[in-house]
Amino acid sequence: MAEITLTAMAHSYHKNPQGPEDYAIRQLDHVWEKGGAYALLGPSGCGKSTMLNIISGLLAPSEGQVLFDGKPVNHLSPRERNIAQVFQFPVVYDSMTVFDNLAFPLRNSGVPKARIRERVVEIAQVLELEPLLKRKARNLSADEKQKVSMGRGLVREDVSAILFDEPLTVIDPQLKWRLRRKLKQIHEQFDITMIYVTHDQLEASTFADRIAVMYEGRIVQFGTPTELFENPNHTFVGFFIGSPGMNLLPVTRYEGGVQCGEVRFPLPPGLLARLDGSDNLKLGIRPEFLQVVAPGPDASPATVEDVEDLGTYQIVTVRLADQAIKVRLPEDQAVTQGQILHLHFPEQWVKVYRDEYLVEDSP
């Protein structure tokens, strides 16, 4: 396994890029530490697969360097980098047995026969493929084929890293959770550097120790699932993480803080000073952190527009200062359309964004 460092790396599919909008990945520096379980999370078209293919060597970056353990590898092929990559759709040899599919990478590397058998059986046990070892791959279901494809990436012991490009797309939803847990167990058992590309926040948070969130060719935040949820560094992270995502209210400054319509939010002087020079200001708070309280000076009245009963809780849409926001409430709290709720915004959960990035008070 290797530490993977991206230095001043950028990539464009245009021959002569004229500006940032021409780049699939805008210039960035990033480190994937040795032995980590990481997710690369973001919507379609944000640059996730491009980054993965640059790390693996399937694609050469337009600018910058890729380093494995401090050594440049831009000129090396995926084989020379000792990278294993598992793709969105299973790549298996239909005419081979499951055993031969799993053994194939080891035979190519000249591993002794006895060790091949040991390793294949070990990985087959982990992926619950042992009963299928003698079966031809053409006779497998889609999810079984994908497990074989993943097994071929995991079977090698000399890999620098294993890269997963949305590997559970073709898997039955009921099996996805089990396979994610299997991958997590494999990481803990073998201590392999793993990078898992997905657009699904649940997949990312159940697999990875740390998540890199990509947006428009940039990594806008890199952190634990808890950090991304509780302290999103960018409005996109706030919106993309969580169900529903963070409420984001456009605000303007007043002498003691910011306001949305007539609703005012006092801010510390240090934080307020850091908002100078921009008209793009937003206040964010997650639906889970809004509180319904009795009328009072710290409560803002809002009108209920819609109630979604989700069984164990409710998502209530309210109108506050002409903005629609979401509030998460217990299932047993009676709420009706047209009702007035008084909302309290707890100070520790209110986030302020300047030009889409989080602004925090000076220490």
C-alpha positions in Angstrom: 0.0 0.0 0.0 1.1 3.6 -0.6 0.6 7.1 0.5 -0.9 8.9 -2.6 -0.1 12.6 -3.0 -1.6 14.9 -5.7 0.5 18.0 -6.2 -0.8 21.0 -8.1 -2.8 18.5 -10.1 -5.4 19.6 -12.7 -7.0 18.1 -15.7 -8.8 19.3 -18.8 -10.3 17.3 -21.7 -9.8 20.5 -23.9 -6.6 20.8 -25.8 -6.3 24.5 -25.0 -8.3 25.3 -21.8 -9.1 28.9 -21.6 -10.5 29.1 -18.0 -11.5 27.2 -14.9 -14.8 26.1 -16.6 -12.7 24.1 -19.1 -11.2 21.9 -16.4 -12.8 18.6 -15.2 -10.5 18.9 -12.1 -9.3 22.3 -11.1 -5.8 22.6 -9.6 -5.6 21.0 -6.2 -3.2 19.4 -3.6 -4.4 16.4 -1.7 -3.0 13.5 0.3 -4.5 10.0 0.7 -2.7 8.6 3.6 -1.4 5.0 3.7 -3.9 2.4 4.8 -6.9 4.7 4.9 -10.5 3.9 3.9 -11.6 6.9 1.9 -14.7 7.9 -0.1 -14.8 10.4 -3.0 -18.3 11.7 -2.9 -20.1 14.0 -5.3 -22.7 14.4 -8.1 -22.3 13.1 -11.6 -19.9 15.3 -13.6 -18.0 16.7 -10.6 -14.7 15.0 -11.5 -14.7 11.9 -9.3 -14.0 9.2 -11.9 -11.5 11.5 -13.7 -9.5 11.8 -10.4 -9.7 8.0 -9.8 -8.4 7.3 -13.4 -5.5 9.8 -12.9 -4.5 8.0 -9.6 -4.7 4.6 -11.3 -2.7 5.7 -14.4 -5.5 5.2 -16.9 -5.4 9.0 -17.5 -2.5 11.4 -17.5 -3.2 14.7 -15.7 -2.9 17.9 -17.8 -0.9 19.5 -15.0 0.8 18.6 -11.8 2.1 15.3 -10.3 0.9 12.1 -8.8 3.2 10.7 -6.2 3.2 7.3 -4.5 5.2 7.4 -1.2 6.9 10.6 -2.5 7.9 9.2 -5.9 6.4 10.7 -9.1 4.4 8.0 -11.0 2.9 10.1 -13.9 4.9 8.1 -16.4 4.0 4.7 -14.9 1.1 2.4 -16.2 -1.5 1.0 -13.8 0.3 -2.3 -13.7 3.6 -0.5 -12.8 1.8 1.4 -10.1 0.5 -1.9 -8.6 -3.1 -0.4 -8.6 -6.2 -2.6 -8.5 -9.3 -1.0 -9.8 -12.9 -2.2 -9.6 -15.3 -0.6 -12.0 -19.0 0.3 -12.0 -19.9 -2.8 -14.1 -18.3 -6.2 -13.4 -15.2 -7.2 -15.4 -14.9 -11.0 -15.4 -13.9 -13.7 -17.8 -17.1 -15.6 -18.5 -15.4 -18.7 -19.8 -13.4 -19.1 -16.6 -14.5 -20.5 -13.2 -14.7 -18.2 -10.2 -11.5 -19.7 -8.9 -9.6 -19.0 -12.1 -11.0 -15.4 -12.2 -9.7 -14.7 -8.7 -6.4 -16.5 -9.4 -5.7 -14.7 -12.7 -4.0 -11.6 -11.2 -1.8 -13.8 -9.0 -0.8 -16.1 -11.8 0.2 -13.1 -13.9 2.4 -11.9 -11.1 4.2 -15.3 -10.8 2.8 -16.2 -7.3 3.5 -19.8 -6.3 0.5 -22.2 -6.8 0.2 -23.1 -3.2 -0.1 -19.4 -2.2 -2.5 -18.7 -5.0 -4.9 -21.4 -3.6 -4.6 -20.1 -0.1 -5.2 -16.5 -1.1 -8.1 -17.3 -3.4 -9.8 -19.3 -0.7 -9.2 -16.5 1.8 -10.8 -13.8 -0.3 -13.6 -16.2 -1.4 -14.5 -16.8 2.2 -14.6 -13.1 3.0 -16.8 -12.3 0.0 -19.0 -15.5 0.5 -17.9 -16.9 -2.9 -16.5 -20.2 -1.6 -19.6 -22.3 -2.8 -19.2 -20.8 -6.3 -15.5 -21.4 -6.9 -16.0 -24.2 -9.4 -18.8 -22.4 -11.3 -18.3 -20.7 -14.6 -18.6 -16.9 -14.3 -21.1 -16.8 -17.1 -23.6 -18.6 -14.9 -23.4 -16.0 -12.1 -25.9 -13.3 -11.2 -25.0 -9.6 -11.7 -24.2 -9.2 -8.0 -22.2 -12.4 -7.9 -20.1 -11.2 -10.9 -19.5 -7.9 -9.1 -18.2 -9.7 -6.0 -15.9 -11.7 -8.2 -14.7 -8.4 -9.8 -14.1 -7.0 -6.4 -12.3 -10.2 -5.3 -9.9 -9.8 -8.2 -8.9 -6.4 -6.9 -8.6 -7.6 -3.4 -6.7 -10.9 -4.0 -3.4 -9.2 -4.7 -1.2 -8.6 -1.7 1.3 -6.2 -3.3 -1.1 -3.5 -4.3 -0.4 0.2 -3.6 -4.2 0.9 -3.4 -7.6 -0.5 -4.4 -9.8 2.0 -6.3 -13.6 1.4 -6.4 -15.6 3.3 -9.1 -19.2 3.1 -8.0 -18.9 -0.7 -7.6 -22.4 -1.4 -6.2 -24.4 0.2 -9.0 -25.6 -3.2 -10.4 -26.1 -4.8 -7.0 -29.5 -5.5 -5.6 -30.4 -2.8 -3.0 -30.9 -5.5 -0.3 -27.3 -6.7 -0.8 -25.6 -3.3 -1.0 -25.5 -2.9 2.8 -23.9 -6.3 3.3 -21.3 -5.7 0.6 -20.4 -2.3 2.1 -19.9 -4.0 5.4 -17.8 -6.7 3.7 -15.5 -4.0 2.2 -15.2 -2.3 5.6 -14.2 -5.7 7.2 -11.7 -6.3 4.4 -10.1 -3.0 5.0 -9.9 -3.5 8.7 -8.5 -7.1 8.2 -5.9 -6.3 5.5 -5.1 -2.6 6.2 -5.2 -1.7 2.4 -5.4 1.9 1.1 -8.9 2.1 -0.4 -10.6 4.9 -2.3 -14.3 4.4 -3.0 -16.1 6.7 -5.6 -19.8 7.2 -5.1 -22.6 9.7 -5.5 -24.4 8.1 -2.5 -23.8 9.7 0.9 -25.0 6.6 2.7 -22.4 4.4 0.8 -19.7 7.0 1.6 -20.4 7.3 5.3 -20.8 3.6 5.9 -17.6 2.7 4.2 -15.1 5.5 4.7 -13.3 6.9 7.7 -12.9 10.2 5.8 -14.8 11.5 2.9 -13.6 14.0 0.2 -16.6 15.9 -1.2 -16.1 17.0 -4.8 -18.0 19.9 -6.5 -17.3 21.4 -9.9 -13.8 19.8 -10.1 -12.7 20.7 -6.6 -12.5 18.9 -3.2 -14.5 21.4 -1.2 -14.2 19.5 2.1 -12.3 16.4 3.4 -13.4 15.1 6.8 -15.2 12.5 8.8 -19.0 11.9 8.2 -19.6 13.7 11.5 -17.5 16.7 10.5 -19.3 17.0 7.1 -22.7 16.9 8.8 -22.1 19.1 11.7 -19.7 21.7 10.2 -20.0 21.8 6.4 -17.2 23.9 5.0 -19.1 24.8 1.8 -22.8 25.4 1.0 -22.7 22.4 -1.4 -21.6 20.1 1.4 -24.4 21.4 3.6 -26.9 20.8 0.8 -25.6 17.5 -0.4 -25.1 15.8 2.9 -28.1 15.0 5.0 -31.7 14.2 4.1 -33.1 16.7 3.7 -30.0 18.9 3.3 -29.1 22.1 5.2 -31.4 25.1 5.1 -29.6 27.9 3.4 -31.0 31.4 3.7 -29.8 34.4 1.7 -28.9 37.2 4.2 -27.7 40.8 4.3 -25.7 42.6 6.9 -27.0 44.9 9.6 -25.1 46.6 12.3 -25.1 43.7 14.7 -25.3 40.7 12.5 -27.1 39.4 9.4 -30.8 39.3 8.5 -33.2 37.5 6.3 -36.1 39.9 5.6 -37.1 41.1 9.1 -35.6 38.1 10.9 -32.3 39.1 12.5 -29.4 36.9 13.6 -26.9 38.6 15.9 -23.2 37.6 15.2 -20.0 38.1 17.2 -18.0 41.2 16.1 -15.0 39.1 14.9 -17.2 37.0 12.6 -19.2 40.0 11.4 -15.9 41.7 10.4 -15.0 38.8 8.2 -18.1 39.2 6.0 -16.9 42.5 4.6 -16.6 42.8 0.8 -19.2 40.3 -0.3 -22.8 40.5 -1.2 -23.1 36.7 -1.4 -23.9 35.8 2.2 -25.9 32.8 3.4 -27.0 31.5 6.8 -27.2 27.7 7.2 -28.8 25.4 9.7 -29.8 21.8 9.5 -33.5 20.8 9.9 -32.5 18.5 12.8 -31.1 21.5 14.8 -34.0 23.9 14.5 -36.1 24.0 17.7 -39.8 24.7 18.0 -40.3 26.8 21.2 -42.9 29.0 22.9 -43.3 32.6 21.5 -40.5 34.9 22.8 -37.7 37.3 21.8 -35.5 34.4 20.6 -38.2 32.8 18.5 -39.1 33.6 14.9 -42.7 32.8 13.7 -43.0 30.6 10.6 -46.1 29.3 8.8 -46.4 25.5 8.1 -46.8 24.8 4.4 -46.4 21.1 4.2 -46.0 18.0 6.5 -44.2 14.8 5.4 -44.8 11.9 7.7 -41.9 9.6 7.4 -42.9 7.1 10.1 -40.4 7.7 12.8 -40.2 11.5 12.3 -41.8 14.3 10.3 -40.2 16.8 7.8 -42.2 20.0 8.0 -41.8 22.8 5.4 -42.4 26.2 6.8 -42.3 29.7 5.4 -39.9 32.1 7.2 -39.3 35.6 5.9 -40.5 34.5 2.5 -38.1 31.6 2.4 -39.2 27.9 2.5 -37.1 25.9 5.1 -37.3 22.4 6.5 -37.7 21.4 10.2 -37.4 17.8 11.5 -39.9 17.0 14.2 -40.8 13.9 16.3 -43.6 11.8 14.8 -45.9 12.4 17.8 -45.7 16.2 17.6 -49.0 17.4 16.1 -48.5 19.9 13.2 -51.0 21.1 10.7 -50.9 23.1 7.5 -51.3 26.8 8.2 -50.2 26.5 11.8 -47.7 29.1 13.2 -44.5 27.5 14.7 -42.0 29.6 16.6 -38.5 28.6 15.7 -35.3 29.0 17.7 -31.9 28.9 15.9 -29.4 27.6 18.4 -26.2 29.6 18.1 -23.8 26.6 18.0 -25.6 25.2 14.9 -25.9 28.4 12.9 -23.4 28.6 10.1 -22.5 31.7 8.1 -21.2 31.4 4.5 -19.4 34.1 2.5 -19.1 33.3 -1.3 -20.3 29.8 -0.5 -17.5 29.0 2.0 -17.9 28.8 5.8 -16.8 31.8 7.8 -15.9 31.2 11.4 -15.2 33.6 14.3 -11.5 34.4 14.9 -10.0 32.4 17.8 
